[in-house]
């Protein structure tokens, strides 16, 4: 990690304050976002050696313009690993290639095209009964405990397990592996987007390698004994279509990516959404009374407090953003959460407004060629969760607590969400 700004770019103002790994930013980044959009919409951070971009139009441009901005650095560690750790990791010879989020055209176009049907309407229709069944069973258990007067951590009791279980059904993973995959995903977030010491990197890497090896082994098993899952379908299509440069290794990498993107982000988004509704006067009760408003509420909740709060790009050429010159080769951290609160596009953007007409214009799922492949599944799960929770638990309320968040630049969600039953709807 660079310890100084690029030549001619002194680290002053917000660049000297920016610390995405610790409070107060970690607890609530939105006040910092507001300052950045107003005072210094593009600044250099020596802390992570990235240019930080906060306004909606700039963020959207960076995500859209694939000629000026590469996605090649998306999965690189924000804080580079020590050389010996890199060498040890590479000795396992997984043969990893740029695949989806960290890939550029023409390879990205090929990969994305082959995966185009992953979450199409037919698959979402097939998945919805599974989401409903698993969510209903979880709420059954939660309700029993709440009716006994218990305080329940909704993340632990429902929001962590259900998205993972849905992905297991979809990807053909045995239910018995859920705890391992959840543990691996948490470690991966810190290794890629966190700020670990060299000793911590070395400590976490064996689990990271085990996670990757699990994905490659599962693909081998499904090749020999395929099921009705999506992973098996990809393997069958490879045999029939013989796509260029798409083999079992790419299937394993796709599986690896979906396992995190498909459940970690949904867990985080669901926790943020329930917290926002229960902490905004009248919001929970409104959805209890008007369940038909839940689909638009889902979009506003995803805009208001998104689970992927920042993403990355690499400048291919010299560019100018909000009047600031950013040199070719620079790494950029684009603040999706800040863009979603930009007053120029979302009036009173810091307010949760369930009537917001343009809520769907948020950038929480990215924009353009790299728009999130799993967005339809994320929307489905959050909608179903809210439908069941508001109808079954109309008197749900938050228990005051200090929330904790994983110390990383990009993935954000409450690690706990204690709730209880109150005397009436919020």
C-alpha positions in Angstrom: 0.0 0.0 0.0 1.3 3.4 -1.0 2.3 5.5 2.0 2.1 8.8 0.1 0.0 10.6 -2.5 1.0 10.5 -6.1 3.4 13.3 -7.2 1.7 16.7 -7.0 -1.2 15.4 -5.0 -0.8 16.3 -1.3 -3.1 14.4 1.1 -5.2 17.1 2.7 -8.8 17.7 3.6 -10.9 14.5 3.5 -8.1 12.5 2.1 -6.3 12.8 5.5 -9.5 11.9 7.4 -10.8 9.0 5.4 -10.6 5.7 7.4 -13.0 3.1 6.1 -11.9 0.5 8.6 -12.8 2.2 11.9 -15.5 4.2 13.6 -17.1 6.6 13.1 -17.1 5.9 9.4 -17.6 2.2 9.9 -20.6 2.7 12.1 -22.3 5.3 9.9 -20.5 6.4 6.7 -23.4 8.7 5.5 -22.3 11.9 7.3 -18.9 11.5 5.7 -20.5 10.9 2.3 -22.5 14.1 2.6 -19.3 16.1 3.3 -17.5 14.5 0.4 -20.2 15.3 -2.1 -20.4 18.9 -1.0 -16.7 19.8 -0.2 -14.4 17.3 -2.0 -16.3 14.9 -4.3 -13.1 13.3 -5.6 -10.0 13.0 -3.3 -7.0 10.8 -2.9 -6.7 8.5 0.1 -3.2 7.4 1.1 -4.7 5.0 3.6 -5.8 2.7 0.8 -4.0 4.3 -2.2 -7.2 4.9 -4.1 -9.0 8.0 -5.4 -12.4 8.2 -3.7 -15.4 9.2 -5.8 -18.7 10.2 -4.2 -21.2 12.0 -6.5 -23.8 10.1 -8.4 -22.9 11.3 -11.9 -19.2 10.5 -11.4 -19.9 7.1 -9.9 -22.3 6.2 -12.7 -19.8 7.4 -15.3 -17.0 5.3 -13.8 -19.2 2.2 -13.7 -20.6 2.8 -17.3 -17.4 3.8 -19.2 -15.6 0.5 -19.7 -13.2 2.1 -22.1 -11.8 4.5 -19.6 -12.2 2.4 -16.5 -11.2 -1.3 -16.1 -12.7 -3.8 -13.6 -9.4 -5.7 -13.3 -8.7 -4.6 -9.7 -12.2 -5.4 -8.3 -11.1 -8.6 -6.5 -7.5 -7.5 -5.7 -6.9 -7.0 -2.0 -7.5 -3.4 -1.1 -4.4 -3.7 1.2 -1.9 -5.9 -0.7 -0.9 -9.2 1.0 2.8 -9.7 2.0 4.9 -11.3 -0.7 5.4 -14.6 1.1 1.6 -15.0 1.5 1.1 -14.3 -2.2 3.7 -16.9 -3.1 2.1 -19.5 -0.8 -1.3 -18.8 -2.3 -0.1 -19.1 -5.8 1.6 -22.4 -5.1 -1.8 -24.0 -4.9 -2.1 -23.5 -8.7 -5.9 -22.9 -8.9 -5.4 -21.2 -12.3 -7.7 -18.4 -11.4 -8.6 -16.1 -14.3 -10.6 -12.8 -14.5 -14.2 -14.1 -14.5 -17.1 -11.8 -13.8 -16.7 -8.8 -11.5 -13.0 -8.4 -12.2 -13.1 -9.1 -15.9 -13.0 -6.8 -19.0 -14.3 -7.3 -22.5 -14.1 -9.4 -24.6 -13.6 -12.1 -22.0 -16.2 -10.6 -19.7 -18.7 -10.4 -22.5 -18.2 -14.1 -23.2 -18.5 -15.2 -19.6 -21.5 -13.0 -18.9 -23.2 -14.3 -22.0 -22.8 -17.9 -21.0 -24.2 -17.1 -17.6 -27.0 -15.0 -18.9 -29.9 -17.2 -17.7 -28.6 -17.6 -14.1 -31.4 -15.5 -12.6 -33.9 -15.1 -15.4 -37.7 -14.8 -14.6 -38.2 -18.6 -15.0 -35.5 -19.3 -12.4 -36.8 -16.7 -10.1 -40.2 -18.2 -10.3 -38.7 -21.6 -9.5 -36.8 -20.2 -6.5 -39.6 -18.2 -5.0 -41.4 -21.2 -3.3 -38.0 -22.3 -1.9 -37.4 -18.8 -0.5 -40.9 -18.6 0.9 -40.7 -22.1 2.5 -37.3 -21.4 4.2 -38.3 -17.9 5.3 -41.6 -19.1 6.7 -39.9 -21.9 8.7 -37.3 -19.4 10.1 -40.1 -17.0 11.1 -42.0 -19.8 12.8 -39.0 -20.4 15.0 -38.4 -16.7 15.6 -42.1 -16.1 16.5 -42.1 -18.9 19.1 -39.1 -17.4 20.8 -40.6 -13.8 20.7 -43.9 -15.0 22.1 -42.0 -16.4 25.0 -40.7 -12.9 25.7 -37.2 -13.5 24.4 -35.0 -11.0 22.6 -34.0 -12.6 19.3 -31.0 -11.7 17.1 -32.7 -11.7 13.7 -29.4 -11.9 11.8 -28.4 -15.1 13.6 -31.9 -16.6 13.7 -33.0 -15.9 10.1 -31.2 -13.4 7.9 -27.9 -15.3 7.8 -29.1 -18.8 7.2 -32.0 -18.4 4.7 -30.1 -16.7 1.9 -27.3 -19.3 2.2 -29.9 -22.1 2.2 -31.5 -20.6 -1.0 -28.1 -20.6 -2.7 -27.5 -24.1 -1.6 -30.7 -25.3 -3.3 -29.8 -23.3 -6.4 -26.1 -24.3 -6.7 -26.4 -27.9 -5.6 -24.5 -27.7 -2.3 -25.3 -30.1 0.6 -27.1 -28.5 3.5 -24.5 -29.9 5.9 -21.9 -27.4 4.4 -23.7 -24.2 5.4 -21.7 -23.3 8.4 -18.4 -23.8 6.6 -19.4 -21.6 3.7 -20.7 -18.8 6.0 -17.4 -18.9 7.9 -15.3 -18.8 4.7 -17.3 -15.9 3.3 -16.7 -13.8 6.3 -13.0 -14.4 6.1 -12.9 -13.6 2.4 -14.4 -10.2 2.9 -11.6 -9.2 5.3 -8.9 -10.7 3.1 -10.1 -8.8 0.0 -11.6 -5.6 1.3 -10.2 -5.3 4.8 -7.0 -4.0 6.4 -5.3 -7.1 7.9 -1.8 -7.2 9.3 0.7 -9.5 7.5 0.2 -12.0 10.4 -3.6 -11.9 10.0 -3.4 -12.4 6.3 -1.2 -15.5 6.8 -3.7 -16.8 9.4 -6.7 -16.3 7.2 -5.3 -17.6 3.9 -5.6 -21.4 4.7 -9.4 -20.9 5.1 -9.5 -18.9 1.8 -7.7 -21.8 0.1 -10.0 -24.3 1.6 -13.0 -22.3 0.3 -11.6 -22.3 -3.2 -10.7 -26.0 -3.1 -14.2 -26.8 -1.9 -15.6 -25.1 -5.0 -13.3 -27.0 -7.3 -14.0 -30.3 -5.6 -17.8 -29.7 -5.7 -17.6 -29.1 -9.5 -15.7 -32.4 -9.9 -18.3 -34.2 -7.9 -21.2 -32.7 -9.8 -19.5 -33.6 -13.1 -19.6 -37.2 -12.0 -23.0 -37.1 -10.4 -25.0 -34.2 -11.7 -28.2 -33.0 -10.2 -31.0 -30.5 -11.1 -29.0 -27.5 -9.8 -27.5 -24.6 -11.7 -23.9 -25.8 -11.3 -24.8 -29.1 -12.9 -26.6 -27.3 -15.7 -23.5 -25.3 -16.5 -21.5 -28.4 -16.7 -24.0 -30.0 -19.1 -24.0 -26.9 -21.3 -20.2 -26.9 -21.5 -20.3 -30.5 -22.9 -23.0 -29.5 -25.4 -22.0 -26.0 -26.5 -18.2 -26.2 -26.1 -18.0 -22.4 -25.4 -14.6 -20.8 -25.9 -12.5 -20.5 -22.7 -15.4 -21.6 -20.4 -14.5 -24.9 -18.7 -14.9 -26.5 -15.3 -12.4 -24.1 -13.8 -14.6 -21.2 -14.7 -17.6 -23.0 -13.3 -15.7 -23.3 -10.0 -14.8 -19.7 -10.0 -18.4 -18.7 -10.8 -19.6 -20.9 -7.9 -17.0 -19.3 -5.6 -18.3 -15.8 -6.5 -22.0 -16.6 -6.3 -21.6 -18.2 -2.9 -20.5 -14.9 -1.4 -22.4 -12.4 -3.6 -25.6 -14.5 -3.4 -25.9 -14.8 0.4 -23.5 -12.5 2.2 -24.8 -9.4 0.5 -28.4 -10.4 0.9 -27.9 -11.1 4.6 -26.4 -7.7 5.0 -29.1 -5.9 2.9 -31.9 -7.6 4.8 -30.5 -6.6 8.1 -30.0 -3.0 7.0 -33.6 -2.9 5.6 -35.3 -4.3 8.7 -33.3 -1.9 10.9 -34.2 1.1 8.7 -37.9 0.2 8.7 -38.0 -0.3 12.5 -36.1 2.8 13.3 -38.1 5.1 11.0 -41.4 6.1 12.7 -44.4 4.7 11.0 -42.5 2.8 8.3 -42.9 -0.8 9.6 -46.6 -0.2 10.4 -47.2 1.2 7.0 -46.0 -2.0 5.3 -48.1 -4.0 7.8 -51.1 -2.1 6.6 -50.2 -1.9 2.9 -48.2 -5.0 1.8 -48.8 -4.0 -1.8 -46.2 -1.2 -1.3 -43.4 -3.7 -0.4 -41.9 -4.0 -3.9 -41.2 -0.2 -4.1 -40.1 -0.2 -0.5 -37.5 -2.8 -1.4 -36.0 -0.5 -4.0 -36.0 2.5 -1.5 -34.5 0.3 1.2 -31.7 -0.8 -1.1 -31.1 2.8 -2.1 -31.3 4.2 1.4 -28.7 1.8 3.0 -27.0 -0.5 0.6 -25.0 -3.6 1.5 -22.3 -3.0 -1.1 -21.4 0.5 0.0 -18.3 1.0 -2.3 -16.8 -0.7 -5.3 -13.6 -0.3 -7.3 -12.2 0.4 -10.8 -8.8 1.1 -12.4 -8.3 4.2 -14.6 -7.1 3.1 -18.1 -6.4 6.7 -19.2 -6.1 10.2 -17.6 -9.6 11.3 -16.6 -11.3 14.2 -15.0 -14.0 13.8 -12.4 -15.8 16.8 -10.9 -12.9 18.9 -12.0 -10.2 16.7 -10.5 -7.5 15.1 -12.7 -7.0 11.4 -12.0 -4.0 9.9 -13.8 -4.0 6.7 -15.8 -3.2 3.7 -13.6 -5.0 5.1 -10.6 -7.2 2.9 -8.4 -10.6 4.2 -7.7 -13.1 3.5 -4.9 -16.5 4.6 -6.0 -18.9 5.2 -3.1 -22.2 3.6 -4.2 -23.8 4.5 -0.9 -22.9 8.1 -1.3 -24.2 8.2 -4.9 -27.5 6.8 -3.7 -27.9 9.8 -1.4 -26.9 12.5 -3.9 -29.5 15.3 -3.6 -29.1 16.1 -7.3 -30.9 12.8 -8.0 -32.6 11.9 -4.8 -34.1 14.9 -3.0 -33.8 14.5 0.8 -31.6 11.5 0.0 -30.8 10.9 3.7 -34.5 10.3 4.4 -36.2 6.9 4.0 -39.1 7.7 1.7 -41.3 4.8 0.9 -43.1 7.0 -1.7 -39.9 7.8 -3.6 -40.8 7.5 -7.3 -37.2 7.1 -8.6 -35.9 4.7 -5.9 -35.0 2.2 -8.6 -32.4 4.5 -10.1 -30.0 3.7 -7.2 -26.6 2.3 -8.1 -26.5 -0.4 -5.4 -26.2 -3.1 -8.0 -23.8 -1.2 -10.1 -24.5 0.0 -13.7 -23.8 -1.0 -17.2 -21.9 -4.1 -18.4 -21.2 -5.3 -14.8 -24.7 -4.8 -13.4 -25.1 -7.3 -10.6 -26.0 -10.8 -12.0 -27.8 -11.7 -8.8 -29.9 -8.5 -8.4 -33.2 -10.4 -9.2 -32.6 -12.9 -6.5 -31.6 -10.2 -4.0 -34.9 -8.3 -4.7 -36.9 -11.5 -4.5 -35.5 -12.5 -1.1 -35.9 -9.1 0.5 -39.5 -8.8 -0.8 -40.4 -12.2 0.6 -38.7 -11.6 3.9 -40.6 -8.3 4.4 -43.9 -9.8 3.3 -43.6 -12.6 5.9 -42.1 -10.6 8.7 -44.6 -7.7 8.5 -47.6 -10.0 8.4 -46.5 -12.4 11.0 -44.8 -9.9 13.4 -46.6 -6.6 13.1 -45.5 -5.6 16.6 -41.8 -6.2 16.0 -39.4 -3.6 17.4 -35.7 -3.0 17.8 -33.9 -3.6 21.0 -31.4 -0.7 21.6 -27.9 -1.9 21.0 -24.5 -1.0 19.6 -24.2 -2.4 16.1 -21.0 -3.9 14.8 -19.9 -4.0 11.2 -17.2 -5.9 9.4 -14.1 -3.6 9.0 -13.8 -3.5 5.2 -14.3 -1.0 2.5 -17.1 -2.5 0.5 -19.5 -4.9 2.3 -21.7 -3.5 5.0 -24.4 -4.9 7.2 -25.2 -5.2 11.0 -23.6 -8.3 12.5 -26.5 -8.5 14.9 -30.1 -7.2 14.9 -31.8 -7.8 18.3 -35.6 -7.5 18.2 -38.6 -8.1 20.5 -42.3 -7.8 20.4 -43.7 -4.4 21.4 -47.2 -3.2 22.3 -48.2 -2.2 18.8 -47.0 -1.5 15.3 -44.2 1.0 14.8 
